[in-house]
Amino acid sequence: MSDRYDVIIVGAGPTGAMLGALLGQAGLRTLLTDRASDIYPLPRAAHIDHETVRIFQQVGVVDEIMATSRPAEQYDFLTADRQVLMRFLTKGSPSGWPAANMIHQPSVEAALRNRIAELDDVELQTSWTLIDVSTIEDGVHARFETPDGQRSVKGRYLVGADGASSRVRSLIGASVEDLQFDEPWLVIDMRVQDPARLPQINLQICDPARPTTCVMMGSGRHRWEFMLRPDESPEQALSDAFISTCLAPWNVDGAVVLERKAVYRFHALIAEHWRAGPIFLAGDAAHQMPPFAGQGMCAGLRDAANLAWKLRAVLKGEAKDALLDTYEIERRPHVKAIIDLALMMGRTVCILDPKAAAERDVAMLAQRSTAGPDVAGEGFTFPPLAGPAIFPGPGAGEPFIQPWREGRRWDDVAGDGPWLITTEAVEAMKGLRVFNLSDPDISPFSAAFLSWLAKHNASSVLVRPDRYVFGAGRARELLQGWSTALH
Ligand SMILES: Cc1cc2nc3c(=O)[nH]c(=O)nc-3n(C[C@H](O)[C@H](O)[C@H](O)COP(=O)(O)OP(=O)(O)OC[C@H]3O[C@@H](n4cnc5c(N)ncnc54)[C@H](O)[C@@H]3O)c2cc1C
């Protein structure tokens, strides 16, 4: 146990664990703490998108996670009589992974914790509860309640990844903006015994008598969620009788067995500031959304990937502290767009009034018949990142492509970024990997990159360590821009 860390992370849920893994891989001395003794066991995330799969790839656990994940290619919002209100069809993606992937959150978190156990620079302390944090001259001082009494530790930075009721958020005085969503739902996860009797697509049944979610999970599991009416209590909803009444229309007796259950209130919130000096908020501590887009955990993992490379660059003396201000500048609008999507979906589903539901159905069915049937493509697309750590221009701020060739994935070949991928003659540079497209070693990937460059009318692309495009254009300008962004 050290008495001084580069980064202290409060909360070892998916956000904190991913940040810990990324920082540990970068060789930063990291203390990862959690007040719980083990991984949270109740039903939560069932879906991750391809961009977040790519983050798992970065920390070396993707094959384990994808071995039990199932792709989801169709997501339907249906009326009570099963007419299609909205349909999302997804297939491939720019990262090469399926656009939508069904998972079991505790298994994903276990994979991350196993990875952390391999990293010498990360120390995981469970049953440690943060009590207090204060800013000192060159960092933070944090006090924890531990099984051995109170412990005090120092760090250069502290990240509050301590979930919805974040202590760090209250300690830094960050209030939350309430985006006006508050609905109670019963969530049940089932072990599957006869998969042939279950839907093989994801469904929202917009039935005012009982709004219902029915989605796949990682292999061997299936999820239902049922909205509660105002006269139904959580205790009542968790009873066997209530659950079996809700499941009756699905005719799955004998096909599934209940594994776990919980009642949640689904919220949409965003913290009003995510940084106070050396202290940051990430994941559910910074933002929460209802689960209808399957994006809450994905957003936390994106926070981790965004913050990790910036903390690394600053702590290694390669960038000024101001780079860390771009974390919130970039992440807030991105996550807000995702919350808006989740709210649109939630407000479509969570209607209990039959008259309002009938009006919704008429309006949405009419719109679908004129606007065309489906939202189809490579998964949801979100606004590109912008701010001082992005070089404005074509493709800037978007996730970069990951070609797969001859059984190899580009990110695994290229290793940690940043990368300059170029058709120009550029000397090797410290702190940046230069890939010249005439190099025979990367020839299997060149056609994909040349096509990307041609589409963006550029001779070079500079890709940040989080796999987002810093900018595309002439190498000289990109390198100058990169240097300015860091310094
Ligand atoms: C029903 C449901 C379905 C969902 N479906 C999806 C989905 O399909 N896809 C998706 O991406 N997301 C989904 N989510 C959201 C996702 O589960 C969360 O966004 C995600 O778990 C947040 O991760 P986190 O690490 O930020 O916070 P958490 O997972 O809440 O972790 C916070 C950690 O901090 C610890 N902690 C708290 N206070 C302290 C303290 N004082 N000191 C030390 N440690 C502390 C806690 O013990 C906890 O382990 C769903 C959520 C629900 C409820």
The ligand as an SDF file (V2000), in Angstrom:
LIG
                    3D

 53 58  0  0  0  0  0  0  0  0999 V2000
  -32.4730   -2.0280  -15.0090 C   0  0  0  0  0  0  0  0  0  0  0  0
  -31.2460   -1.4020  -15.5940 C   0  0  0  0  0  0  0  0  0  0  0  0
  -30.8840   -1.7230  -16.8720 C   0  0  0  0  0  0  0  0  0  0  0  0
  -29.7460   -1.1530  -17.4300 C   0  0  0  0  0  0  0  0  0  0  0  0
  -29.4030   -1.4890  -18.7110 N   0  0  0  0  0  0  0  0  0  0  0  0
  -28.3080   -0.9630  -19.2530 C   0  0  0  0  0  0  0  0  0  0  0  0
  -27.8710   -1.3950  -20.5420 C   0  0  0  0  0  0  0  0  0  0  0  0
  -28.4710   -2.2640  -21.1640 O   0  0  0  0  0  0  0  0  0  0  0  0
  -26.7470   -0.8310  -21.0530 N   0  0  0  0  0  0  0  0  0  0  0  0
  -26.0370    0.0990  -20.3750 C   0  0  0  0  0  0  0  0  0  0  0  0
  -25.0220    0.5740  -20.9060 O   0  0  0  0  0  0  0  0  0  0  0  0
  -26.4080    0.5040  -19.1390 N   0  0  0  0  0  0  0  0  0  0  0  0
  -27.5050   -0.0130  -18.5650 C   0  0  0  0  0  0  0  0  0  0  0  0
  -27.8530    0.3300  -17.2870 N   0  0  0  0  0  0  0  0  0  0  0  0
  -27.0560    1.3510  -16.5630 C   0  0  0  0  0  0  0  0  0  0  0  0
  -25.8010    0.7730  -15.9310 C   0  0  0  0  0  0  0  0  0  0  0  0
  -26.0770   -0.3590  -15.1530 O   0  0  0  0  0  0  0  0  0  0  0  0
  -25.1430    1.8530  -15.0930 C   0  0  0  0  0  0  0  0  0  0  0  0
  -25.0620    3.0280  -15.8660 O   0  0  0  0  0  0  0  0  0  0  0  0
  -23.7520    1.4570  -14.6520 C   0  0  0  0  0  0  0  0  0  0  0  0
  -23.7740    0.3760  -13.7640 O   0  0  0  0  0  0  0  0  0  0  0  0
  -23.0510    2.6410  -13.9780 C   0  0  0  0  0  0  0  0  0  0  0  0
  -21.7470    2.2700  -13.6870 O   0  0  0  0  0  0  0  0  0  0  0  0
  -20.8830    3.1400  -12.6690 P   0  0  0  0  0  0  0  0  0  0  0  0
  -19.6140    2.3820  -12.5140 O   0  0  0  0  0  0  0  0  0  0  0  0
  -20.8260    4.5390  -13.1480 O   0  0  0  0  0  0  0  0  0  0  0  0
  -21.7160    3.1240  -11.3140 O   0  0  0  0  0  0  0  0  0  0  0  0
  -22.0660    1.8750  -10.3930 P   0  0  0  0  0  0  0  0  0  0  0  0
  -22.1560    0.6310  -11.1960 O   0  0  0  0  0  0  0  0  0  0  0  0
  -23.2470    2.2600   -9.6020 O   0  0  0  0  0  0  0  0  0  0  0  0
  -20.8030    1.7270   -9.4520 O   0  0  0  0  0  0  0  0  0  0  0  0
  -20.5440    2.6500   -8.4300 C   0  0  0  0  0  0  0  0  0  0  0  0
  -19.7110    1.9640   -7.3820 C   0  0  0  0  0  0  0  0  0  0  0  0
  -19.3280    2.9300   -6.3920 O   0  0  0  0  0  0  0  0  0  0  0  0
  -19.3670    2.3260   -5.1190 C   0  0  0  0  0  0  0  0  0  0  0  0
  -19.5040    3.3890   -4.1290 N   0  0  0  0  0  0  0  0  0  0  0  0
  -20.5610    4.1840   -3.9080 C   0  0  0  0  0  0  0  0  0  0  0  0
  -20.3020    5.0590   -2.9240 N   0  0  0  0  0  0  0  0  0  0  0  0
  -19.0470    4.8270   -2.4970 C   0  0  0  0  0  0  0  0  0  0  0  0
  -18.2120    5.3960   -1.5040 C   0  0  0  0  0  0  0  0  0  0  0  0
  -18.6300    6.4020   -0.7270 N   0  0  0  0  0  0  0  0  0  0  0  0
  -16.9580    4.8970   -1.3380 N   0  0  0  0  0  0  0  0  0  0  0  0
  -16.5140    3.8630   -2.1050 C   0  0  0  0  0  0  0  0  0  0  0  0
  -17.2840    3.2880   -3.0700 N   0  0  0  0  0  0  0  0  0  0  0  0
  -18.5280    3.7570   -3.2630 C   0  0  0  0  0  0  0  0  0  0  0  0
  -20.5510    1.3750   -5.1940 C   0  0  0  0  0  0  0  0  0  0  0  0
  -20.4390    0.3180   -4.2500 O   0  0  0  0  0  0  0  0  0  0  0  0
  -20.4760    0.8750   -6.6400 C   0  0  0  0  0  0  0  0  0  0  0  0
  -19.7820   -0.3430   -6.7540 O   0  0  0  0  0  0  0  0  0  0  0  0
  -28.9740   -0.2280  -16.6870 C   0  0  0  0  0  0  0  0  0  0  0  0
  -29.3440    0.0910  -15.3800 C   0  0  0  0  0  0  0  0  0  0  0  0
  -30.4540   -0.5000  -14.8360 C   0  0  0  0  0  0  0  0  0  0  0  0
  -30.8270   -0.1590  -13.4160 C   0  0  0  0  0  0  0  0  0  0  0  0
  1  2  1  0
  2  3  1  0
  2 52  2  0
  3  4  2  0
  4  5  1  0
  4 50  1  0
  5  6  2  0
  6  7  1  0
  6 13  1  0
  7  8  2  0
  7  9  1  0
  9 10  1  0
 10 11  2  0
 10 12  1  0
 12 13  2  0
 13 14  1  0
 14 15  1  0
 14 50  1  0
 15 16  1  0
 16 17  1  0
 16 18  1  0
 18 19  1  0
 18 20  1  0
 20 21  1  0
 20 22  1  0
 22 23  1  0
 23 24  1  0
 24 25  2  0
 24 26  1  0
 24 27  1  0
 27 28  1  0
 28 29  2  0
 28 30  1  0
 28 31  1  0
 31 32  1  0
 32 33  1  0
 33 34  1  0
 33 48  1  0
 34 35  1  0
 35 36  1  0
 35 46  1  0
 36 37  1  0
 36 45  1  0
 37 38  2  0
 38 39  1  0
 39 40  1  0
 39 45  2  0
 40 41  1  0
 40 42  2  0
 42 43  1  0
 43 44  2  0
 44 45  1  0
 46 47  1  0
 46 48  1  0
 48 49  1  0
 50 51  2  0
 51 52  1  0
 52 53  1  0
M  END
$$$$
